[in-house]
Structures are given as structure tokens and as C-alpha cells.
Amino acid sequence: METLEEMSVAEYEAVVERFIEEAVKWDGSLPVETFFEAWATIEHRKKTVEVQACVEDDRLVLTAPPDSPLTVEDNRIWLEDGRQVVLKLISARASAG
């Protein structure tokens, strides 16, 4: 599914036109399947995502389960929205003084 930034003007206008056509028909009710899909999406976001960390030599190596929504490589975690979390190890000796 494209985001608004990725759509051409013609595609955007077609989406808006379709939305207006559907909005005119809407009687205010919410289909049951739409309600439960939205609910499942919200609940899914509350789930804990486990990432395991291992120190190998002087590197932090992260792993996530295969069914995880995250992509993990070495010390980087890619979130579902495309952002990255980069974890860096700091020596306890270096931070103490």
C-alpha cells in the first residue's frame, strides 16, 4: 500500500474521489469485520516484542524471533515504521571515569 507521499497527483485524486463516493453512501454503521480488524491491530501494537542480546568479543549482536515484526541485524533494530534503533556498547571502565 502506497503512502500519500508516494502517490501521484492522479492517484491521490482518485483515492479522494472514491472516499467521497463511499462517504455519501455511509449510514454511520461500522461493519463487524472492520471493528475486529481495527481492534486486532490495536491489540497487536500492545504485544511485547522480545529481542535477545549477546556480546561477542566487543560487538553487540541482537536477534529476534522469526515471527517478529522487527528486523534485527547486529546492533540495529528496524521498527515497523522504518526507523532504526542502534544500540552501542560503552565499556563500564570508560563510563566510570
C-alpha positions as CSV (number, residue, x, y, z in Angstrom):
1,M,0.0,0.0,0.0
2,E,1.4,3.4,-1.0
3,T,1.6,6.3,1.4
4,L,0.4,9.8,0.3
5,E,4.0,10.8,-0.3
6,E,4.4,8.0,-2.8
7,M,1.2,8.6,-4.8
8,S,1.0,10.7,-7.9
9,V,-1.5,13.5,-8.0
10,A,-3.8,11.5,-10.2
11,E,-3.7,8.5,-7.8
12,Y,-4.4,10.8,-4.8
13,E,-7.3,12.5,-6.6
14,A,-8.8,9.1,-7.4
15,V,-8.5,8.0,-3.8
16,V,-10.2,11.2,-2.5
17,E,-12.9,10.8,-5.1
18,R,-13.5,7.2,-4.1
19,F,-13.6,8.2,-0.4
20,I,-16.2,10.9,-1.1
21,E,-18.3,8.5,-3.1
22,E,-18.2,5.9,-0.2
23,A,-18.8,8.6,2.4
24,V,-22.0,9.6,0.7
25,K,-23.3,6.0,1.0
26,W,-22.2,5.5,4.6
27,D,-25.1,5.2,7.1
28,G,-22.9,5.5,10.2
29,S,-22.7,1.9,10.9
30,L,-19.4,0.0,11.2
31,P,-19.1,-3.4,9.7
32,V,-18.3,-6.0,12.4
33,E,-15.2,-7.3,10.5
34,T,-13.8,-3.8,10.3
35,F,-14.3,-3.3,14.0
36,F,-12.5,-6.5,14.9
37,E,-9.7,-5.8,12.4
38,A,-9.1,-2.4,14.0
39,W,-9.2,-4.0,17.5
40,A,-6.7,-6.7,16.5
41,T,-4.4,-4.0,15.1
42,I,-4.5,-2.0,18.3
43,E,-4.0,-5.1,20.5
44,H,-1.1,-6.3,18.2
45,R,0.7,-3.0,19.0
46,K,0.5,-3.7,22.7
47,K,2.3,-7.0,22.3
48,T,5.8,-7.3,23.8
49,V,8.4,-8.0,21.2
50,E,11.4,-9.9,22.5
51,V,14.9,-9.2,21.3
52,Q,17.8,-11.1,22.6
53,A,21.3,-9.6,23.0
54,C,24.6,-11.3,23.1
55,V,28.0,-9.7,23.4
56,E,30.5,-11.4,21.1
57,D,34.1,-10.1,21.6
58,D,33.4,-6.3,21.5
59,R,30.2,-6.4,19.4
60,L,26.6,-6.4,20.5
61,V,24.6,-9.0,18.4
62,L,20.8,-8.8,18.6
63,T,18.4,-11.5,17.4
64,A,14.6,-11.5,17.2
65,P,12.2,-14.5,16.7
66,P,11.3,-15.3,13.0
67,D,7.7,-14.2,13.5
68,S,8.8,-10.8,15.0
69,P,7.5,-7.6,13.2
70,L,11.1,-6.2,13.7
71,T,14.1,-6.7,11.5
72,V,17.3,-7.1,13.6
73,E,20.9,-7.2,12.4
74,D,24.0,-7.0,14.6
75,N,23.2,-3.9,16.9
76,R,20.4,-2.4,14.7
77,I,16.7,-2.8,15.1
78,W,14.4,-1.7,12.3
79,L,11.0,-0.7,13.6
80,E,7.8,-1.3,11.6
81,D,7.6,2.3,10.6
82,G,11.1,2.2,9.0
83,R,13.0,3.9,11.8
84,Q,16.2,2.3,13.2
85,V,17.3,1.8,16.8
86,V,21.1,1.5,17.0
87,L,22.4,0.1,20.3
88,K,26.1,0.9,21.2
89,L,28.1,-0.7,23.9
90,I,30.1,1.5,26.2
91,S,32.7,0.0,28.4
92,A,31.9,0.1,32.1
93,R,35.5,1.3,32.7
94,A,35.1,4.2,30.1
95,S,31.8,5.4,31.7
96,A,33.2,5.3,35.2
97,G,35.9,7.7,34.7
